[in-house]
Amino acid sequence: MQKWIQRFANLSAIGMFLILAMGALVTKADAGRGCGDEWPLCHGKFIPAHTISSFIEYSHRLVVGVVTMILVVTFYLVFRYVKRRDAKFFITATVVMTLIQAAMGALAVVWPQSSLVLALHFGLSLLAFAFSLLLALVFTPWGQFIRTTQIHTNFKVIVWFTAIYSYVVVYLGAFVRHTVSSGGCSGWPLCNGEVIPELSGATGIVFTHRIAALLLFVCILFLYLQARRHYQKTDKLWFGSKWALILVSLQVISGAVVTWSLGNEVAYLFTGMIHAIIVACMFGFLCYLCVLTLYDRKA
């Protein structure tokens, strides 16, 4: 039974990852209205016409439905056979976040929402993926969160601040997409050929996201330097901080590539999805570090 629980936990994490990536594709391809104003049907049909936008949107809905069923089975198995309370919390949080985002997605189709609300949809997907990832880790050696050495209080503060701030930056990125503001800054690292452009409209939105992303890179770099200073290379805190730094570096690079590919629709879609995937992985490592700080024990 333990193997089946682990398999379903892994499937849940993979499924949530697919939902997040496909959601990013729906937004980038502007396919959110690919099925019109109907849900769960698509243009009045169970199997829609084979247009690109309807295929993208309906595929996303189908994946959400399948993953939701996997989550229901995982939820039952965890509460029936697993004693760890953290595992029960992770699966519960995953299910709740998934249901909320599914409801928001349906409401966004029937009753169009503001960009502020639509951006939150991606944020909920990110949280659902992070919780499902933590659940999958519970059944691996990396899921032994309890430590035998104490974590410095300052390091805990840095970890939690960085994780929360990264969520804000991700939300700003989703807001850029949903307001179709990506073209507000042409070129990178300069914005429209200026260090500080006129902060209005789409330009102001994109430039704010760029500054926030730069500050996030600084925060994670500082986090890594503190981890390297206080912990051994075999420590999970050092490992997680290192990968968070690698991924935020890739995030900055992929963000630049997204800007450079604005003139090419196919390249823009591909690089945009890569950017979203990197962000999800980075946030997952930061959440893992947060969980480690909750299991701190003195030697």
C-alpha positions as semicolon CSV with decimal commas, in nm:
position;residue;x (nm);y (nm);z (nm)
1;M;0,000;0,000;0,000
2;Q;0,289;0,236;0,074
3;K;0,406;0,206;-0,288
4;W;0,058;0,291;-0,418
5;I;0,038;0,594;-0,192
6;Q;0,376;0,713;-0,316
7;R;0,273;0,657;-0,679
8;F;-0,046;0,857;-0,641
9;A;0,140;1,131;-0,455
10;N;0,389;1,150;-0,742
11;L;0,106;1,152;-0,997
12;S;-0,061;1,433;-0,806
13;A;0,255;1,645;-0,817
14;I;0,310;1,572;-1,187
15;G;-0,054;1,651;-1,257
16;M;-0,044;1,982;-1,074
17;F;0,272;2,069;-1,266
18;L;0,091;1,999;-1,594
19;I;-0,206;2,209;-1,487
20;L;0,022;2,500;-1,406
21;A;0,213;2,472;-1,735
22;M;-0,103;2,435;-1,943
23;G;-0,264;2,726;-1,760
24;A;0,033;2,940;-1,857
25;L;-0,011;2,825;-2,218
26;V;-0,381;2,917;-2,213
27;T;-0,293;3,267;-2,096
28;K;-0,001;3,315;-2,335
29;A;-0,203;3,188;-2,632
30;D;-0,503;3,400;-2,526
31;A;-0,713;3,083;-2,539
32;G;-0,913;3,146;-2,223
33;R;-1,219;3,220;-2,436
34;G;-1,150;2,929;-2,669
35;C;-1,467;2,756;-2,554
36;G;-1,681;3,068;-2,552
37;D;-1,889;3,146;-2,244
38;E;-1,972;2,785;-2,161
39;W;-1,844;2,550;-1,894
40;P;-1,800;2,252;-1,872
41;L;-1,913;2,222;-2,237
42;C;-1,713;2,387;-2,513
43;H;-1,927;2,575;-2,767
44;G;-2,219;2,356;-2,664
45;K;-2,036;2,030;-2,730
46;F;-1,867;1,771;-2,514
47;I;-1,596;1,740;-2,780
48;P;-1,537;2,082;-2,937
49;A;-1,441;2,179;-3,288
50;H;-1,072;2,144;-3,358
51;T;-0,967;2,507;-3,348
52;I;-0,635;2,586;-3,182
53;S;-0,781;2,801;-2,903
54;S;-1,062;2,556;-2,821
55;F;-0,816;2,263;-2,825
56;I;-0,581;2,441;-2,582
57;E;-0,859;2,549;-2,346
58;Y;-1,044;2,218;-2,352
59;S;-0,722;2,017;-2,305
60;H;-0,654;2,226;-1,995
61;R;-1,003;2,151;-1,862
62;L;-0,960;1,781;-1,933
63;V;-0,629;1,763;-1,750
64;V;-0,779;1,946;-1,451
65;G;-1,062;1,689;-1,441
66;V;-0,827;1,390;-1,454
67;V;-0,589;1,533;-1,195
68;T;-0,881;1,613;-0,965
69;M;-0,982;1,245;-0,969
70;I;-0,622;1,146;-0,890
71;L;-0,624;1,391;-0,601
72;V;-0,945;1,239;-0,462
73;V;-0,786;0,892;-0,459
74;T;-0,465;1,033;-0,306
75;F;-0,667;1,215;-0,042
76;Y;-0,842;0,892;0,059
77;L;-0,520;0,689;0,070
78;V;-0,333;0,947;0,278
79;F;-0,609;0,987;0,536
80;R;-0,672;0,613;0,548
81;Y;-0,318;0,477;0,567
82;V;-0,070;0,758;0,647
83;K;-0,020;0,873;1,005
84;R;0,192;1,181;0,937
85;R;-0,007;1,498;0,996
86;D;0,202;1,699;0,753
87;A;0,110;1,462;0,470
88;K;-0,258;1,507;0,554
89;F;-0,215;1,884;0,557
90;F;-0,033;1,887;0,222
91;I;-0,296;1,680;0,041
92;T;-0,580;1,879;0,198
93;A;-0,421;2,208;0,093
94;T;-0,361;2,072;-0,259
95;V;-0,724;1,966;-0,297
96;V;-0,858;2,295;-0,158
97;M;-0,635;2,507;-0,384
98;T;-0,725;2,294;-0,686
99;L;-1,098;2,325;-0,622
100;I;-1,074;2,701;-0,571
101;Q;-0,874;2,754;-0,888
102;A;-1,110;2,527;-1,085
103;A;-1,408;2,726;-0,960
104;M;-1,233;3,052;-1,046
105;G;-1,152;2,919;-1,392
106;A;-1,516;2,826;-1,452
107;L;-1,637;3,164;-1,325
108;A;-1,385;3,344;-1,545
109;V;-1,538;3,170;-1,849
110;V;-1,901;3,241;-1,760
111;W;-1,843;3,584;-1,604
112;P;-1,524;3,753;-1,726
113;Q;-1,306;3,865;-1,434
114;S;-1,066;4,155;-1,388
115;S;-0,694;4,109;-1,450
116;L;-0,633;4,135;-1,074
117;V;-0,852;3,829;-1,012
118;L;-0,726;3,632;-1,313
119;A;-0,365;3,679;-1,198
120;L;-0,460;3,520;-0,866
121;H;-0,565;3,208;-1,060
122;F;-0,202;3,137;-1,148
123;G;-0,098;3,207;-0,789
124;L;-0,340;2,943;-0,662
125;S;-0,208;2,696;-0,919
126;L;0,141;2,766;-0,791
127;L;0,039;2,698;-0,431
128;A;-0,141;2,378;-0,532
129;F;0,170;2,256;-0,711
130;A;0,393;2,346;-0,415
131;F;0,175;2,153;-0,168
132;S;0,154;1,851;-0,401
133;L;0,533;1,857;-0,439
134;L;0,578;1,862;-0,062
135;L;0,340;1,568;-0,033
136;A;0,541;1,369;-0,286
137;L;0,861;1,450;-0,097
138;V;0,712;1,313;0,227
139;F;0,759;0,959;0,091
140;T;1,124;1,013;-0,005
141;P;1,443;1,065;0,200
142;W;1,400;1,440;0,138
143;G;1,074;1,424;0,331
144;Q;1,246;1,360;0,663
145;F;1,200;1,721;0,769
146;I;1,295;1,688;1,139
147;R;1,648;1,814;1,207
148;T;1,903;1,737;1,476
149;T;2,071;2,077;1,456
150;Q;1,925;2,418;1,525
151;I;1,841;2,667;1,252
152;H;1,940;3,026;1,310
153;T;1,640;3,252;1,374
154;N;1,764;3,510;1,125
155;F;1,786;3,242;0,857
156;K;1,426;3,141;0,922
157;V;1,315;3,501;0,876
158;I;1,509;3,528;0,549
159;V;1,357;3,205;0,417
160;W;0,998;3,302;0,493
161;F;1,037;3,659;0,372
162;T;1,191;3,538;0,045
163;A;0,917;3,279;-0,012
164;I;0,636;3,526;0,052
165;Y;0,802;3,795;-0,156
166;S;0,856;3,547;-0,442
167;Y;0,480;3,485;-0,444
168;V;0,424;3,859;-0,484
169;V;0,668;3,870;-0,775
170;V;0,495;3,573;-0,939
171;Y;0,161;3,748;-0,900
172;L;0,303;4,058;-1,069
173;G;0,425;3,840;-1,355
174;A;0,080;3,687;-1,395
175;F;-0,070;4,037;-1,385
176;V;0,160;4,139;-1,670
177;R;0,029;3,849;-1,880
178;H;-0,338;3,904;-1,803
179;T;-0,319;4,277;-1,876
180;V;-0,136;4,198;-2,203
181;S;0,138;4,438;-2,096
182;S;0,439;4,235;-2,209
183;G;0,509;4,480;-2,492
184;G;0,528;4,772;-2,250
185;C;0,906;4,734;-2,231
186;S;1,089;4,665;-2,554
187;G;1,443;4,540;-2,506
188;W;1,628;4,405;-2,205
189;P;1,783;4,502;-1,966
190;L;1,684;4,856;-2,067
191;C;1,315;4,936;-2,101
192;N;1,240;5,117;-2,426
193;G;1,604;5,223;-2,435
194;E;1,588;5,389;-2,092
195;V;1,713;5,291;-1,749
196;I;1,398;5,434;-1,590
197;P;1,115;5,474;-1,842
198;E;0,793;5,668;-1,807
199;L;0,605;5,471;-1,542
200;S;0,256;5,466;-1,689
201;G;0,030;5,208;-1,850
202;A;0,182;4,882;-1,972
203;T;0,536;5,021;-1,938
204;G;0,486;5,091;-1,569
205;I;0,345;4,741;-1,506
206;V;0,629;4,560;-1,683
207;F;0,900;4,779;-1,531
208;T;0,758;4,723;-1,180
209;H;0,775;4,348;-1,239
210;R;1,135;4,374;-1,362
211;I;1,246;4,567;-1,052
212;A;1,060;4,321;-0,826
213;A;1,229;4,027;-1,003
214;L;1,571;4,190;-0,961
215;L;1,509;4,234;-0,588
216;L;1,399;3,870;-0,566
217;F;1,729;3,764;-0,721
218;V;1,913;3,970;-0,458
219;C;1,707;3,813;-0,178
220;I;1,775;3,456;-0,294
221;L;2,144;3,533;-0,347
222;F;2,163;3,660;0,011
223;L;1,972;3,350;0,128
224;Y;2,223;3,123;-0,045
225;L;2,523;3,310;0,096
226;Q;2,381;3,274;0,447
227;A;2,316;2,903;0,393
228;R;2,669;2,848;0,264
229;R;2,807;3,037;0,562
230;H;2,619;2,849;0,835
231;Y;2,551;2,500;0,697
232;Q;2,740;2,212;0,542
233;K;2,704;2,116;0,176
234;T;2,524;1,798;0,283
235;D;2,260;2,001;0,466
236;K;1,917;2,024;0,300
237;L;1,908;2,397;0,371
238;W;2,228;2,448;0,168
239;F;2,098;2,224;-0,112
240;G;1,760;2,400;-0,132
241;S;1,913;2,746;-0,124
242;K;2,160;2,656;-0,398
243;W;1,886;2,534;-0,631
244;A;1,667;2,833;-0,552
245;L;1,957;3,056;-0,664
246;I;2,013;2,852;-0,981
247;L;1,645;2,868;-1,071
248;V;1,602;3,239;-1,000
249;S;1,905;3,302;-1,223
250;L;1,739;3,097;-1,498
251;Q;1,419;3,287;-1,432
252;V;1,592;3,620;-1,500
253;I;1,749;3,483;-1,818
254;S;1,421;3,331;-1,941
255;G;1,243;3,659;-1,867
256;A;1,491;3,836;-2,091
257;V;1,440;3,576;-2,364
258;V;1,062;3,622;-2,339
259;T;1,111;3,995;-2,404
260;W;1,342;3,932;-2,699
261;S;1,093;3,687;-2,854
262;L;0,795;3,927;-2,852
263;G;0,801;3,955;-3,231
264;N;0,777;3,579;-3,284
265;E;0,447;3,429;-3,166
266;V;0,564;3,067;-3,148
267;A;0,888;3,156;-2,970
268;Y;0,695;3,383;-2,733
269;L;0,457;3,100;-2,635
270;F;0,741;2,852;-2,584
271;T;0,965;3,085;-2,383
272;G;0,668;3,204;-2,179
273;M;0,589;2,848;-2,075
274;I;0,952;2,781;-1,988
275;H;0,952;3,095;-1,777
276;A;0,642;2,979;-1,587
277;I;0,787;2,632;-1,532
278;I;1,113;2,771;-1,391
279;V;0,918;2,999;-1,158
280;A;0,716;2,703;-1,031
281;C;1,029;2,499;-0,957
282;M;1,194;2,792;-0,780
283;F;0,887;2,851;-0,564
284;G;0,875;2,480;-0,484
285;F;1,230;2,489;-0,345
286;L;1,150;2,797;-0,137
287;C;0,842;2,627;0,009
288;Y;1,057;2,323;0,088
289;L;1,296;2,548;0,280
290;C;1,001;2,698;0,470
291;V;0,886;2,352;0,576
292;L;1,237;2,265;0,695
293;T;1,235;2,569;0,925
294;L;0,913;2,445;1,087
295;Y;1,080;2,120;1,196
296;D;1,377;2,280;1,367
297;R;1,506;2,089;1,667
298;K;1,795;2,169;1,899
299;A;2,078;1,918;1,910
